[in-house]
């Protein structure tokens, strides 16, 4: 097995163990209110961090290119219509990004 596959297997097993830890350790007990509110915010915050780093992150430097207007268009779409279908928002972002790349 190559080093890459070893890393993939180790990360996969660690992920399964991490996801199983909550139900195993908590059982049927409810989380305290403050902890529950923090847990509910983790997924959106992590997604936002991923989008930001993938949009403007470069090799240790800030990279402002055609992706920024695309993400801005997606954010504007969601601001105007909160329940916009995800595929539509992604299509708008892709079209705006492509147009900026063609023009620039």
N, C-alpha and C positions, 0 to 999 in steps of 0.2 A: 504494500500500500504506500502510495506516495505521501509526501508531507502535506500536500493540499488536501487529500482525502482524509488524512488523519485529523487535520484541523476541522474539516467539515463534520466529521463524525463526533469529535469532542464538543464542538459548539452545539450540534444537534442534541446530544445527550444532555448537556448543561441546560439547554433551553427547556427540554421536557422536564427535567428535574426541578428547574426554577418554577415552571408553570404548575407542577404538581405540588409544590411546597405549600401554597396557600390552602387548598382543600385539606391536605394532610395535617397541617399544623393547626388550622382553625376549626376544622370539622364543620359543625352546624352553627357555630357561634357567629354572631353578627359583629362586624367591625365597629369600633367606637365611631361616633359621628364625625369627629375631626379627621380621623384616618380615612373614613369612607369618602369624605369630600376631597381629600388629597388624591386618593386612588382614582376617583372619577375624572380628575383633571390630568392625570398622567398621560393618557393616550393622545388627547389633543395637543398637549404641550410638546410631546415627543415628535408628533407628526409635524407640527409647526417648525420645530428645530431642524428636522430633516429637510423640509422644504427650503428653509432659509440657507442651510449649509450647501445644499445641492444647487441652489440658484445663484448665490453670490460667492460661494467658497471656491477658491482656486488652490494652487500649490502654495499654501501659506500666505496668500495675498487675496485681496478683494478683487473679484472679477465681475465687472458690470458689463453684461452683453445682452443679446436678444432675449435671453430667458427672463430677465427682469420685467420687461413690459408684458410678457406672456403671463407671468404669475400675477402681476398687477391687474391684468384683465380678468383673470380668474377670481381674484379677490373682489374686484368691483362687481362682477356678476353675482357672486355670493352675497355681497352687501345689498345689492338691489333686490335680489330674489333669493331669500334664505333657503328655500327648499328646491333650488334648481337641481336638476338631475346631474349627477357626477359626470356622466359621459358627456353631457353638453358643456359643462364647465371645462372639462379637459379639452374638448374640441375647440372651444373658444381660445383657450390658452395656446394650443398648438397652432391655430390659424394666425393669431397675433404674433407669435414667435416667428413663424415662417415668413410672414409679411415683413417684419422688421429685418430679418436676415436677407430678404430679397432686395429691400430698399437700401440697406446699409452696405 
